[in-house]
């Protein structure tokens, strides 16, 4: 087997180094673009607000801390929870009411929507916690009465 010439080795080494720098810059720019995203503008196209939403939220998960929203009083019944996220990785939602976990769901953050049914046996407060180990990313969700 022939040994590559010193010129070819230096060229390949330079190309490999440039690739590493490019990948690092891409990873940093992805995080920076998430941090600089206008969330209301993103949500307007990703998961537009609709009438009758019992609880909805949109934002940025920049670290692993959960983001929690609460609706003070939600009637018992059947609901649809829709989640969308972007930025890579996965977002998880945990729905609880009156101290009991009711539903857990997750979505791949590739622009697709995930929808699950949620049943509330009793009226009361509803809490939705959004988390991810793949921060930073954008998320939006809404809980509406099922039709």
N, C-alpha and C positions, 0 to 999 in steps of 0.2 A: 504494500500500500504506500502511495506517495505521501510525503510530508508536505503540508501546505507551505507556501513561501512566506517569509516574514511579512511581506506587504499584505498578503491575503489574511494572515493572522491578525495584524493590526486593524485591518478594515473590518473583519468580523467582530473583533473585540469592541471597536468603536460603535458598530451597529448594535451590538448587544447592550452596551452602555446607554446608548440613545433610547433603546426600547425600554429599559428600566426607568429612565427619567420620564419618558412619555407616559408610562403606566402610572407612575407616582403622581404626575401632574394631573392626569385624568381622574384619579381617585380624589385628589384634593379639590379639583374643580367641581366634581359631583357634589361633594359636601358643601362647597361654597355656593353652588347654584341652589341647593335645597335651602340653605340658610337665607339666601337673598330672594327666594320666591315670594311673590305676592299671593298669600293664601286665599283671600276672598276671590281673586281673579282665577286662580287655579280651581277652586271649588265650584265656581260658576259654570265651568265646563265639565269638570270631573264628576260632580254629584250635585246638580242644581237643587236649590231649596224647592220643596213642594208644600202645598197646603196640607195641614193635618199632621205635620211632624210633631211627635210627642217629645222627642229629644234628638238633637243633632249637634255635631261639632265638626270642626276641621282645624287642622294645625300642622305643626312640625314636631316630630319627635327627634330631638337633637341629642338625647342621651337615653339611658335605660330607665329613667324615672317614669312611672305611670302618669298619665294625664286623665283626670277623673272629672266627669260631669254628672250632675244629679238633677232629676226632675222631681219636684217635691211630692206630687200626687198624680199617679197614673192609674186609670181604671183597670180592673181585671179584664182580661180578654186576650185575643190573639193579635200578634204584631209581626211586622216584617222589619228585620234589621239589615240594612244594606251598607256595605263597607267598600271603600276604594282607597288604594294607596299607590304611591309612585316613589321611586328612588332606589329600588332594589331591595332584596331581603323580604321580610314578612312582618305584617302588623297583626297583633292579637287584640281582641276585644273580650272583656268579661262583663256580663250583665248580671246584676244582682238586685234583689228587692227584699226589703225588710230583713237585711242581714244574711240572706240565703243566695248562693250563686245559682243562677237559673240557666245561663247559656254561656258557652265559650266558643269563639270562632276566630278564624284567622284568614288572612288573604295574602297572596303573593303580590308584592309591590311592583307589578309590571303593567299597570294600567287597567287590569281587568276588575270587574265588580264581583263581589261575593254577596249572596243573599241567604239569610237563614230565618226560620220561623222562631218566634219567641212567644211563649204562653205565660201570662201572669195569672196565677191562681187567685191572688188577692189584690185589691187596690192598695196603693201605697207608694212610697218613694222608689224610684228606679235609679240605679247608679250604673254608669258605663265607664269602664277603665280601659284606656288604650295604651298598649306597650309594644316595645320591639327591642330585640337585642341587635338589630341591624341598623341602628341610627347612623346617620340622619335620614329621615324620610318624611314624606307628606302623607296625611291620612284625612279621610272624611267619612262620616257615617251618619245615618239617620234611622230613627225608629218611628214607624208609622203603623196605625191600626191596619190590620189585614183586611183585604176586601173580600 
